[in-house]
Amino acid sequence: MSNGQEPVADSPTTQNGPSKRLLWLIGTVAAALIVVLVVLNTVDRGQLPGQEFPSQGNQHIADIGASHPDYNSDPPTSGWHVGRLARWGSYDYVLPDELLIHNMEDGGVILWYPFGTVDENRNHIERLEQAARGYQRVVIAPRDNLSDEFALSAWTRLERFPVDDYDAERVRAFLEAYEGIDHH
């Protein structure tokens, strides 16, 4: 240097900008932050209720019954569906998957119960309606192939449990985690 002083090797900056040591430190901190965020996201997602299924997308099909690939879960949690929604509320008859998937895409949760007699259906609906009170985007519907279990589905998430193991808090926890989250 012109003033007769030697440059300091540990100097955080030089005349040409940040030193290699400072850049290394910034890179290390950034990498550590990314690792922490990935771990926190994984831990948080692991604590969400239900099993996670890979998204099969949100492609619209022409109509109910139109040909499409198989769903990767039963009941389905994403995939091919029609461009209209089922009315939010309770049903005592089976609704097509291709209709209800659109409800899940729009932030809905489907509370499935085993299709049975009129009295069995009414009992299941009453229990599920009580648990879902206060939530707006909910469909309660029977499903043909549920023997003695309830199924709760949201976009890419599914939880099943026996009818004899019904727990309203478990249903509310699922609703709290997923109801209202739009997936467009």
N, C-alpha and C positions, 0 to 999 in steps of 0.2 A: 504494500500500500504506500501511498505517497507520503504519509505522515511518519513512516518508519516503524509502524507497528505490524506485527505478524497477525494474520487472521486466526481466529480461535477455531480449532477443529470441531468443537462441540456446538458452535454457534447455530441456533435454530434457523437462521436465514443467512443467505449469502447475497451478493450483489445480483445474482441471477434468480432469486426467489428462494423458496423453502429448501432446506437441506434434505439429503436423503434420509437422515435419521427422523426428521419431523414427518416426512411422507410415510415412512415405515410405521411410525407410531399411529398416525391417522388411519392407515390401512388396517392395522391390527385392531384398533378400537372399533372400526366399522365392521370388520369380520366378526368380532366377538358380539357386537350388538345384533347382527343378523342371526347368529347361532342362538342367542337368547330369545329373540322373537320367534324363531321357528320352534324352539322347545316349548315356549309358553303357548303358542298356538296349538301345538300337538297335545299338550296336557289339557288345555281348555276344551278342545274338541273331544278328547277322550272322556271327559266328564259329562258331556251332553247325553241326554237319555236316548235310548234306542241304538240300533245297529245302523251303521252308515253303509250305503250302497253307492257305487259309482253312478254319476249322472248319465242317463241315456239321452240327454238333450231335451229339447222342448219343441220338436217338430210337429206341426199341425198335419192332420190327415183329413181327407175329404169328408168322411162321415163315420159314425159308430159302426164297427164291423168291417171297416176297410182293412185290407191286408197291411200288416206291419210286423217287424221282428218281435220275438218274445221279450217280455219284460224280465229284468234280472232279479226281481223280488216278487213275492206274493203275500199281500197285495203290492201292486207296483208303487214306486216312489218317484218315478220320473219317466219320461219317454213320450211316445207318440200319443197324441190326443186331439180331440176336436177343438174348434175355435170358440166354443161357448162354455159357460159354466153351469153347474147344477145350482139351484137355489140353496143358499146357506140355510141349514136347519136339519130337521130329523125326518127320516124316512122309514117306512115299514116294508119297503120292497127294495129289491136289488137294483142298483144303478150300475151302468157300464163303467168299466175302468177308464175308457177313453174320454169320458166326461169328467170324472172326478180328478184325473191328473191335472186338468186345467185349473181346478180349484186349488190344488197344492201349488201349482206354479204361481198363482196369484196370492200366495201367503196363507193358504188354508191348511187346516189339519182335518184329516178324515178319521173319525172314531168308528171303527168297524165292530160289529157284534155278529154272533152266529145266527143265521136265519133260522127261525123256529116257528112255533105256534104263535097265534095272535097274542096270547098272554105272555109268552116268553119274550117276544119282540117288545111289547109294551114295557115290561120290567126292565129290559136292557136299555131301552130308550130313556126311561125315567132316571135310571142311575147315571147314565152318561150325560144327560142334560143337566142334572144337578152338578156334576163335576165341571161341566163346560160353562156354567152360568157366568156371564160377564165377558165372555170371548165372542167376537163377532164373526170370524171367518172359520166356522166349524160346520162340517157335515157329519151327521150321525146316520150310518146306513148299515144294513145287514150285508153279509157276504155268504154266498153259498158254501164255500169250502172251508169255513171255520167251524170246527167241530165243537169244542168246549173252550174256546178262547176268544179274547178280545185282541184286536190289532189296532195300533195307532200309527198313522202314516202322515208324513210331511215330506217335503221335497228332499229326496235322498236319505231319509231316515225312517226306520220301522222298529216298532216295539210290539212284542206279543206277550201275553200272559194269560194263564188259565182263568176262566170265569169264576172258579172257586177262590181265586187269589185276587179278586177285584179290590183295587185300592184307589179311591178318588184322588188322593194326593199324588199318586203316580201319574194319573191322567192329567191333573193340573200341571205337574212338573213338565210333562211333554208339551202341553199347550203353551205354557210360559216360555219354553225354549224356542218354539217354532212358529206359533201363530202370528200372522202379520208380516212375515218376511217374504217379500216379493222376489221372484226368481226369473224375471224377464231379462 
